[in-house]
Amino acid sequence: MIGAPELIAAVLVLAMLAIPVGVVFVLVRVITKSGRNTPGLVPCSACRRPLLARAPACPYCGTPQSTA
């Protein structure tokens, strides 16, 4: 049978694994979600690198982006 110290250790290990996964999930949602306050990221039409959705041109390759 599992004792109290092993159970506490198991819960702590699971919590330590879950917190970074949750933080990464929230960051990805905030960065990629388009909204009124956050412009969001979209891939460049030519080089596919991420850029702000409202950028007039790609800062990496210089390709003009459509604003539609």
PyMOL Python script that loads the backbone (N, CA, C, O; Angstrom):
from pymol import cmd

cmd.read_pdbstr("""\
ATOM      1  N   MET A   1       0.844  -1.189   0.000  1.00  0.00           N
ATOM      2  CA  MET A   1       0.000   0.000   0.000  1.00  0.00           C
ATOM      3  C   MET A   1       0.886   1.247   0.000  1.00  0.00           C
ATOM      4  O   MET A   1       1.970   1.255   0.583  1.00  0.00           O
ATOM      5  N   ILE A   2       0.411   2.283  -0.654  1.00  0.00           N
ATOM      6  CA  ILE A   2       1.172   3.533  -0.734  1.00  0.00           C
ATOM      7  C   ILE A   2       0.982   4.312   0.565  1.00  0.00           C
ATOM      8  O   ILE A   2      -0.138   4.496   1.043  1.00  0.00           O
ATOM      9  N   GLY A   3       2.104   4.766   1.121  1.00  0.00           N
ATOM     10  CA  GLY A   3       2.038   5.562   2.341  1.00  0.00           C
ATOM     11  C   GLY A   3       1.823   7.032   2.023  1.00  0.00           C
ATOM     12  O   GLY A   3       1.828   7.444   0.863  1.00  0.00           O
ATOM     13  N   ALA A   4       1.635   7.805   3.069  1.00  0.00           N
ATOM     14  CA  ALA A   4       1.374   9.236   2.907  1.00  0.00           C
ATOM     15  C   ALA A   4       2.547   9.972   2.243  1.00  0.00           C
ATOM     16  O   ALA A   4       2.311  10.801   1.364  1.00  0.00           O
ATOM     17  N   PRO A   5       3.804   9.699   2.632  1.00  0.00           N
ATOM     18  CA  PRO A   5       4.906  10.431   1.980  1.00  0.00           C
ATOM     19  C   PRO A   5       4.990  10.167   0.475  1.00  0.00           C
ATOM     20  O   PRO A   5       5.267  11.081  -0.301  1.00  0.00           O
ATOM     21  N   GLU A   6       4.749   8.912   0.062  1.00  0.00           N
ATOM     22  CA  GLU A   6       4.789   8.597  -1.364  1.00  0.00           C
ATOM     23  C   GLU A   6       3.643   9.268  -2.110  1.00  0.00           C
ATOM     24  O   GLU A   6       3.810   9.734  -3.237  1.00  0.00           O
ATOM     25  N   LEU A   7       2.480   9.312  -1.469  1.00  0.00           N
ATOM     26  CA  LEU A   7       1.329   9.950  -2.096  1.00  0.00           C
ATOM     27  C   LEU A   7       1.560  11.451  -2.255  1.00  0.00           C
ATOM     28  O   LEU A   7       1.247  12.023  -3.299  1.00  0.00           O
ATOM     29  N   ILE A   8       2.100  12.078  -1.232  1.00  0.00           N
ATOM     30  CA  ILE A   8       2.405  13.514  -1.295  1.00  0.00           C
ATOM     31  C   ILE A   8       3.451  13.783  -2.382  1.00  0.00           C
ATOM     32  O   ILE A   8       3.324  14.737  -3.149  1.00  0.00           O
ATOM     33  N   ALA A   9       4.473  12.945  -2.443  1.00  0.00           N
ATOM     34  CA  ALA A   9       5.508  13.116  -3.460  1.00  0.00           C
ATOM     35  C   ALA A   9       4.923  12.957  -4.861  1.00  0.00           C
ATOM     36  O   ALA A   9       5.275  13.709  -5.771  1.00  0.00           O
ATOM     37  N   ALA A  10       4.039  11.989  -5.037  1.00  0.00           N
ATOM     38  CA  ALA A  10       3.427  11.774  -6.348  1.00  0.00           C
ATOM     39  C   ALA A  10       2.579  12.969  -6.769  1.00  0.00           C
ATOM     40  O   ALA A  10       2.619  13.381  -7.928  1.00  0.00           O
ATOM     41  N   VAL A  11       1.818  13.522  -5.843  1.00  0.00           N
ATOM     42  CA  VAL A  11       0.986  14.691  -6.145  1.00  0.00           C
ATOM     43  C   VAL A  11       1.873  15.886  -6.487  1.00  0.00           C
ATOM     44  O   VAL A  11       1.566  16.629  -7.418  1.00  0.00           O
ATOM     45  N   LEU A  12       2.953  16.079  -5.760  1.00  0.00           N
ATOM     46  CA  LEU A  12       3.856  17.197  -6.049  1.00  0.00           C
ATOM     47  C   LEU A  12       4.513  17.052  -7.417  1.00  0.00           C
ATOM     48  O   LEU A  12       4.652  18.034  -8.147  1.00  0.00           O
ATOM     49  N   VAL A  13       4.913  15.844  -7.765  1.00  0.00           N
ATOM     50  CA  VAL A  13       5.524  15.617  -9.085  1.00  0.00           C
ATOM     51  C   VAL A  13       4.521  15.905 -10.187  1.00  0.00           C
ATOM     52  O   VAL A  13       4.860  16.547 -11.181  1.00  0.00           O
ATOM     53  N   LEU A  14       3.290  15.437 -10.024  1.00  0.00           N
ATOM     54  CA  LEU A  14       2.268  15.711 -11.033  1.00  0.00           C
ATOM     55  C   LEU A  14       1.979  17.204 -11.147  1.00  0.00           C
ATOM     56  O   LEU A  14       1.778  17.713 -12.250  1.00  0.00           O
ATOM     57  N   ALA A  15       1.957  17.906 -10.025  1.00  0.00           N
ATOM     58  CA  ALA A  15       1.722  19.348 -10.062  1.00  0.00           C
ATOM     59  C   ALA A  15       2.876  20.068 -10.755  1.00  0.00           C
ATOM     60  O   ALA A  15       2.653  21.006 -11.520  1.00  0.00           O
ATOM     61  N   MET A  16       4.110  19.631 -10.487  1.00  0.00           N
ATOM     62  CA  MET A  16       5.267  20.273 -11.112  1.00  0.00           C
ATOM     63  C   MET A  16       5.271  20.031 -12.623  1.00  0.00           C
ATOM     64  O   MET A  16       5.783  20.857 -13.378  1.00  0.00           O
ATOM     65  N   LEU A  17       4.711  18.918 -13.066  1.00  0.00           N
ATOM     66  CA  LEU A  17       4.622  18.662 -14.503  1.00  0.00           C
ATOM     67  C   LEU A  17       3.457  19.428 -15.137  1.00  0.00           C
ATOM     68  O   LEU A  17       3.558  19.874 -16.279  1.00  0.00           O
ATOM     69  N   ALA A  18       2.371  19.577 -14.412  1.00  0.00           N
ATOM     70  CA  ALA A  18       1.180  20.202 -14.981  1.00  0.00           C
ATOM     71  C   ALA A  18       1.309  21.717 -15.087  1.00  0.00           C
ATOM     72  O   ALA A  18       0.773  22.305 -16.026  1.00  0.00           O
ATOM     73  N   ILE A  19       1.995  22.359 -14.164  1.00  0.00           N
ATOM     74  CA  ILE A  19       2.088  23.818 -14.177  1.00  0.00           C
ATOM     75  C   ILE A  19       2.807  24.330 -15.427  1.00  0.00           C
ATOM     76  O   ILE A  19       2.275  25.228 -16.079  1.00  0.00           O
ATOM     77  N   PRO A  20       3.988  23.814 -15.805  1.00  0.00           N
ATOM     78  CA  PRO A  20       4.617  24.317 -17.035  1.00  0.00           C
ATOM     79  C   PRO A  20       3.785  24.044 -18.295  1.00  0.00           C
ATOM     80  O   PRO A  20       3.760  24.865 -19.212  1.00  0.00           O
ATOM     81  N   VAL A  21       3.111  22.905 -18.337  1.00  0.00           N
ATOM     82  CA  VAL A  21       2.268  22.601 -19.495  1.00  0.00           C
ATOM     83  C   VAL A  21       1.135  23.619 -19.580  1.00  0.00           C
ATOM     84  O   VAL A  21       0.808  24.098 -20.667  1.00  0.00           O
ATOM     85  N   GLY A  22       0.543  23.948 -18.450  1.00  0.00           N
ATOM     86  CA  GLY A  22      -0.531  24.940 -18.437  1.00  0.00           C
ATOM     87  C   GLY A  22      -0.040  26.321 -18.825  1.00  0.00           C
ATOM     88  O   GLY A  22      -0.726  27.039 -19.552  1.00  0.00           O
ATOM     89  N   VAL A  23       1.135  26.703 -18.352  1.00  0.00           N
ATOM     90  CA  VAL A  23       1.690  28.009 -18.685  1.00  0.00           C
ATOM     91  C   VAL A  23       1.974  28.099 -20.184  1.00  0.00           C
ATOM     92  O   VAL A  23       1.651  29.106 -20.814  1.00  0.00           O
ATOM     93  N   VAL A  24       2.567  27.067 -20.752  1.00  0.00           N
ATOM     94  CA  VAL A  24       2.849  27.056 -22.193  1.00  0.00           C
ATOM     95  C   VAL A  24       1.549  27.119 -22.978  1.00  0.00           C
ATOM     96  O   VAL A  24       1.461  27.844 -23.968  1.00  0.00           O
ATOM     97  N   PHE A  25       0.541  26.371 -22.551  1.00  0.00           N
ATOM     98  CA  PHE A  25      -0.748  26.385 -23.242  1.00  0.00           C
ATOM     99  C   PHE A  25      -1.355  27.782 -23.239  1.00  0.00           C
ATOM    100  O   PHE A  25      -1.849  28.245 -24.266  1.00  0.00           O
ATOM    101  N   VAL A  26      -1.322  28.456 -22.093  1.00  0.00           N
ATOM    102  CA  VAL A  26      -1.889  29.798 -21.997  1.00  0.00           C
ATOM    103  C   VAL A  26      -1.100  30.780 -22.868  1.00  0.00           C
ATOM    104  O   VAL A  26      -1.695  31.617 -23.547  1.00  0.00           O
ATOM    105  N   LEU A  27       0.225  30.685 -22.854  1.00  0.00           N
ATOM    106  CA  LEU A  27       1.033  31.583 -23.679  1.00  0.00           C
ATOM    107  C   LEU A  27       0.747  31.382 -25.164  1.00  0.00           C
ATOM    108  O   LEU A  27       0.624  32.353 -25.911  1.00  0.00           O
ATOM    109  N   VAL A  28       0.641  30.141 -25.590  1.00  0.00           N
ATOM    110  CA  VAL A  28       0.344  29.875 -27.004  1.00  0.00           C
ATOM    111  C   VAL A  28      -1.023  30.437 -27.365  1.00  0.00           C
ATOM    112  O   VAL A  28      -1.184  31.015 -28.440  1.00  0.00           O
ATOM    113  N   ARG A  29      -2.001  30.281 -26.497  1.00  0.00           N
ATOM    114  CA  ARG A  29      -3.340  30.814 -26.771  1.00  0.00           C
ATOM    115  C   ARG A  29      -3.327  32.333 -26.857  1.00  0.00           C
ATOM    116  O   ARG A  29      -3.968  32.908 -27.737  1.00  0.00           O
ATOM    117  N   VAL A  30      -2.604  32.992 -25.954  1.00  0.00           N
ATOM    118  CA  VAL A  30      -2.576  34.453 -25.944  1.00  0.00           C
ATOM    119  C   VAL A  30      -1.860  34.985 -27.188  1.00  0.00           C
ATOM    120  O   VAL A  30      -2.304  35.963 -27.790  1.00  0.00           O
ATOM    121  N   ILE A  31      -0.757  34.344 -27.570  1.00  0.00           N
ATOM    122  CA  ILE A  31       0.020  34.841 -28.708  1.00  0.00           C
ATOM    123  C   ILE A  31      -0.722  34.621 -30.023  1.00  0.00           C
ATOM    124  O   ILE A  31      -0.716  35.499 -30.886  1.00  0.00           O
ATOM    125  N   THR A  32      -1.353  33.476 -30.187  1.00  0.00           N
ATOM    126  CA  THR A  32      -1.942  33.150 -31.480  1.00  0.00           C
ATOM    127  C   THR A  32      -3.395  33.588 -31.622  1.00  0.00           C
ATOM    128  O   THR A  32      -3.922  33.590 -32.735  1.00  0.00           O
ATOM    129  N   LYS A  33      -4.046  33.953 -30.545  1.00  0.00           N
ATOM    130  CA  LYS A  33      -5.458  34.332 -30.629  1.00  0.00           C
ATOM    131  C   LYS A  33      -5.582  35.751 -31.165  1.00  0.00           C
ATOM    132  O   LYS A  33      -5.002  36.683 -30.607  1.00  0.00           O
ATOM    133  N   SER A  34      -6.331  35.914 -32.234  1.00  0.00           N
ATOM    134  CA  SER A  34      -6.573  37.243 -32.786  1.00  0.00           C
ATOM    135  C   SER A  34      -7.760  37.868 -32.056  1.00  0.00           C
ATOM    136  O   SER A  34      -8.763  37.203 -31.798  1.00  0.00           O
ATOM    137  N   GLY A  35      -7.638  39.113 -31.737  1.00  0.00           N
ATOM    138  CA  GLY A  35      -8.704  39.818 -31.047  1.00  0.00           C
ATOM    139  C   GLY A  35      -8.541  41.310 -31.213  1.00  0.00           C
ATOM    140  O   GLY A  35      -7.700  41.771 -31.986  1.00  0.00           O
ATOM    141  N   ARG A  36      -9.346  42.068 -30.484  1.00  0.00           N
ATOM    142  CA  ARG A  36      -9.273  43.521 -30.600  1.00  0.00           C
ATOM    143  C   ARG A  36      -7.984  44.059 -30.008  1.00  0.00           C
ATOM    144  O   ARG A  36      -7.389  44.984 -30.562  1.00  0.00           O
ATOM    145  N   ASN A  37      -7.545  43.497 -28.896  1.00  0.00           N
ATOM    146  CA  ASN A  37      -6.367  44.024 -28.214  1.00  0.00           C
ATOM    147  C   ASN A  37      -5.076  43.344 -28.653  1.00  0.00           C
ATOM    148  O   ASN A  37      -4.006  43.948 -28.579  1.00  0.00           O
ATOM    149  N   THR A  38      -5.159  42.108 -29.106  1.00  0.00           N
ATOM    150  CA  THR A  38      -3.960  41.388 -29.524  1.00  0.00           C
ATOM    151  C   THR A  38      -4.056  41.108 -31.015  1.00  0.00           C
ATOM    152  O   THR A  38      -4.953  40.383 -31.445  1.00  0.00           O
ATOM    153  N   PRO A  39      -3.159  41.663 -31.807  1.00  0.00           N
ATOM    154  CA  PRO A  39      -3.250  41.478 -33.252  1.00  0.00           C
ATOM    155  C   PRO A  39      -3.014  40.044 -33.699  1.00  0.00           C
ATOM    156  O   PRO A  39      -3.495  39.651 -34.762  1.00  0.00           O
ATOM    157  N   GLY A  40      -2.289  39.253 -32.919  1.00  0.00           N
ATOM    158  CA  GLY A  40      -2.053  37.860 -33.274  1.00  0.00           C
ATOM    159  C   GLY A  40      -0.904  37.700 -34.251  1.00  0.00           C
ATOM    160  O   GLY A  40      -0.392  38.674 -34.803  1.00  0.00           O
ATOM    161  N   LEU A  41      -0.517  36.468 -34.448  1.00  0.00           N
ATOM    162  CA  LEU A  41       0.570  36.151 -35.369  1.00  0.00           C
ATOM    163  C   LEU A  41       0.035  35.322 -36.526  1.00  0.00           C
ATOM    164  O   LEU A  41      -0.824  34.461 -36.340  1.00  0.00           O
ATOM    165  N   VAL A  42       0.547  35.585 -37.712  1.00  0.00           N
ATOM    166  CA  VAL A  42       0.196  34.820 -38.901  1.00  0.00           C
ATOM    167  C   VAL A  42       1.489  34.458 -39.619  1.00  0.00           C
ATOM    168  O   VAL A  42       2.496  35.147 -39.455  1.00  0.00           O
ATOM    169  N   PRO A  43       1.478  33.384 -40.414  1.00  0.00           N
ATOM    170  CA  PRO A  43       2.690  33.057 -41.164  1.00  0.00           C
ATOM    171  C   PRO A  43       2.845  33.967 -42.381  1.00  0.00           C
ATOM    172  O   PRO A  43       1.855  34.372 -42.992  1.00  0.00           O
ATOM    173  N   CYS A  44       4.083  34.284 -42.726  1.00  0.00           N
ATOM    174  CA  CYS A  44       4.379  35.063 -43.925  1.00  0.00           C
ATOM    175  C   CYS A  44       3.951  34.252 -45.144  1.00  0.00           C
ATOM    176  O   CYS A  44       4.086  33.028 -45.163  1.00  0.00           O
ATOM    177  N   SER A  45       3.436  34.938 -46.156  1.00  0.00           N
ATOM    178  CA  SER A  45       2.960  34.238 -47.346  1.00  0.00           C
ATOM    179  C   SER A  45       4.110  33.643 -48.155  1.00  0.00           C
ATOM    180  O   SER A  45       3.895  32.715 -48.935  1.00  0.00           O
ATOM    181  N   ALA A  46       5.327  34.161 -47.984  1.00  0.00           N
ATOM    182  CA  ALA A  46       6.460  33.656 -48.757  1.00  0.00           C
ATOM    183  C   ALA A  46       7.363  32.732 -47.933  1.00  0.00           C
ATOM    184  O   ALA A  46       7.609  31.593 -48.330  1.00  0.00           O
ATOM    185  N   CYS A  47       7.859  33.218 -46.786  1.00  0.00           N
ATOM    186  CA  CYS A  47       8.852  32.442 -46.032  1.00  0.00           C
ATOM    187  C   CYS A  47       8.244  31.667 -44.864  1.00  0.00           C
ATOM    188  O   CYS A  47       8.939  30.881 -44.220  1.00  0.00           O
ATOM    189  N   ARG A  48       6.947  31.878 -44.581  1.00  0.00           N
ATOM    190  CA  ARG A  48       6.194  31.164 -43.546  1.00  0.00           C
ATOM    191  C   ARG A  48       6.667  31.442 -42.120  1.00  0.00           C
ATOM    192  O   ARG A  48       6.271  30.724 -41.202  1.00  0.00           O
ATOM    193  N   ARG A  49       7.495  32.453 -41.907  1.00  0.00           N
ATOM    194  CA  ARG A  49       7.892  32.816 -40.542  1.00  0.00           C
ATOM    195  C   ARG A  49       6.760  33.609 -39.894  1.00  0.00           C
ATOM    196  O   ARG A  49       5.999  34.278 -40.593  1.00  0.00           O
ATOM    197  N   PRO A  50       6.638  33.545 -38.563  1.00  0.00           N
ATOM    198  CA  PRO A  50       5.533  34.264 -37.914  1.00  0.00           C
ATOM    199  C   PRO A  50       5.754  35.772 -37.919  1.00  0.00           C
ATOM    200  O   PRO A  50       6.859  36.254 -37.671  1.00  0.00           O
ATOM    201  N   LEU A  51       4.680  36.508 -38.205  1.00  0.00           N
ATOM    202  CA  LEU A  51       4.734  37.963 -38.124  1.00  0.00           C
ATOM    203  C   LEU A  51       3.390  38.468 -37.641  1.00  0.00           C
ATOM    204  O   LEU A  51       2.397  37.740 -37.678  1.00  0.00           O
ATOM    205  N   LEU A  52       3.355  39.707 -37.190  1.00  0.00           N
ATOM    206  CA  LEU A  52       2.111  40.281 -36.711  1.00  0.00           C
ATOM    207  C   LEU A  52       1.112  40.360 -37.845  1.00  0.00           C
ATOM    208  O   LEU A  52       1.477  40.640 -38.987  1.00  0.00           O
ATOM    209  N   ALA A  53      -0.152  40.111 -37.531  1.00  0.00           N
ATOM    210  CA  ALA A  53      -1.189  40.029 -38.557  1.00  0.00           C
ATOM    211  C   ALA A  53      -1.339  41.343 -39.319  1.00  0.00           C
ATOM    212  O   ALA A  53      -1.717  41.327 -40.491  1.00  0.00           O
ATOM    213  N   ARG A  54      -1.053  42.474 -38.688  1.00  0.00           N
ATOM    214  CA  ARG A  54      -1.253  43.763 -39.346  1.00  0.00           C
ATOM    215  C   ARG A  54       0.028  44.339 -39.934  1.00  0.00           C
ATOM    216  O   ARG A  54       0.049  45.503 -40.331  1.00  0.00           O
ATOM    217  N   ALA A  55       1.086  43.555 -39.997  1.00  0.00           N
ATOM    218  CA  ALA A  55       2.346  44.046 -40.552  1.00  0.00           C
ATOM    219  C   ALA A  55       2.187  44.259 -42.056  1.00  0.00           C
ATOM    220  O   ALA A  55       1.648  43.394 -42.746  1.00  0.00           O
ATOM    221  N   PRO A  56       2.652  45.401 -42.572  1.00  0.00           N
ATOM    222  CA  PRO A  56       2.524  45.644 -44.016  1.00  0.00           C
ATOM    223  C   PRO A  56       3.458  44.763 -44.853  1.00  0.00           C
ATOM    224  O   PRO A  56       3.140  44.420 -45.991  1.00  0.00           O
ATOM    225  N   ALA A  57       4.617  44.397 -44.277  1.00  0.00           N
ATOM    226  CA  ALA A  57       5.562  43.552 -44.994  1.00  0.00           C
ATOM    227  C   ALA A  57       6.283  42.658 -43.987  1.00  0.00           C
ATOM    228  O   ALA A  57       6.351  42.968 -42.798  1.00  0.00           O
ATOM    229  N   CYS A  58       6.819  41.543 -44.486  1.00  0.00           N
ATOM    230  CA  CYS A  58       7.545  40.619 -43.632  1.00  0.00           C
ATOM    231  C   CYS A  58       8.896  41.223 -43.259  1.00  0.00           C
ATOM    232  O   CYS A  58       9.633  41.663 -44.141  1.00  0.00           O
ATOM    233  N   PRO A  59       9.240  41.253 -41.957  1.00  0.00           N
ATOM    234  CA  PRO A  59      10.538  41.824 -41.568  1.00  0.00           C
ATOM    235  C   PRO A  59      11.715  40.927 -41.942  1.00  0.00           C
ATOM    236  O   PRO A  59      12.859  41.381 -41.926  1.00  0.00           O
ATOM    237  N   TYR A  60      11.455  39.663 -42.278  1.00  0.00           N
ATOM    238  CA  TYR A  60      12.538  38.744 -42.609  1.00  0.00           C
ATOM    239  C   TYR A  60      12.873  38.766 -44.093  1.00  0.00           C
ATOM    240  O   TYR A  60      14.037  38.904 -44.470  1.00  0.00           O
ATOM    241  N   CYS A  61      11.836  38.627 -44.948  1.00  0.00           N
ATOM    242  CA  CYS A  61      12.101  38.533 -46.385  1.00  0.00           C
ATOM    243  C   CYS A  61      11.633  39.765 -47.156  1.00  0.00           C
ATOM    244  O   CYS A  61      11.969  39.916 -48.330  1.00  0.00           O
ATOM    245  N   GLY A  62      10.856  40.657 -46.512  1.00  0.00           N
ATOM    246  CA  GLY A  62      10.425  41.899 -47.164  1.00  0.00           C
ATOM    247  C   GLY A  62       9.204  41.746 -48.053  1.00  0.00           C
ATOM    248  O   GLY A  62       8.815  42.707 -48.717  1.00  0.00           O
ATOM    249  N   THR A  63       8.590  40.583 -48.092  1.00  0.00           N
ATOM    250  CA  THR A  63       7.423  40.373 -48.942  1.00  0.00           C
ATOM    251  C   THR A  63       6.235  41.169 -48.412  1.00  0.00           C
ATOM    252  O   THR A  63       5.903  41.050 -47.233  1.00  0.00           O
ATOM    253  N   PRO A  64       5.584  41.979 -49.250  1.00  0.00           N
ATOM    254  CA  PRO A  64       4.374  42.695 -48.796  1.00  0.00           C
ATOM    255  C   PRO A  64       3.276  41.702 -48.441  1.00  0.00           C
ATOM    256  O   PRO A  64       3.096  40.692 -49.122  1.00  0.00           O
ATOM    257  N   GLN A  65       2.546  41.994 -47.373  1.00  0.00           N
ATOM    258  CA  GLN A  65       1.470  41.111 -46.920  1.00  0.00           C
ATOM    259  C   GLN A  65       0.132  41.728 -47.274  1.00  0.00           C
ATOM    260  O   GLN A  65      -0.032  42.947 -47.231  1.00  0.00           O
ATOM    261  N   SER A  66      -0.816  40.885 -47.623  1.00  0.00           N
ATOM    262  CA  SER A  66      -2.154  41.396 -47.926  1.00  0.00           C
ATOM    263  C   SER A  66      -2.826  41.784 -46.621  1.00  0.00           C
ATOM    264  O   SER A  66      -2.643  41.118 -45.602  1.00  0.00           O
ATOM    265  N   THR A  67      -3.598  42.852 -46.648  1.00  0.00           N
ATOM    266  CA  THR A  67      -4.288  43.326 -45.443  1.00  0.00           C
ATOM    267  C   THR A  67      -5.737  42.878 -45.432  1.00  0.00           C
ATOM    268  O   THR A  67      -6.493  43.303 -44.558  1.00  0.00           O
ATOM    269  N   ALA A  68      -6.153  42.037 -46.367  1.00  0.00           N
ATOM    270  CA  ALA A  68      -7.541  41.585 -46.432  1.00  0.00           C
ATOM    271  C   ALA A  68      -7.859  40.602 -45.328  1.00  0.00           C
ATOM    272  O   ALA A  68      -8.988  40.120 -45.236  1.00  0.00           O
TER     273      ALA A  68
END
""", "prot")
cmd.dss("prot")
cmd.show_as("cartoon", "prot")
cmd.util.cbc("prot")
cmd.orient("prot")
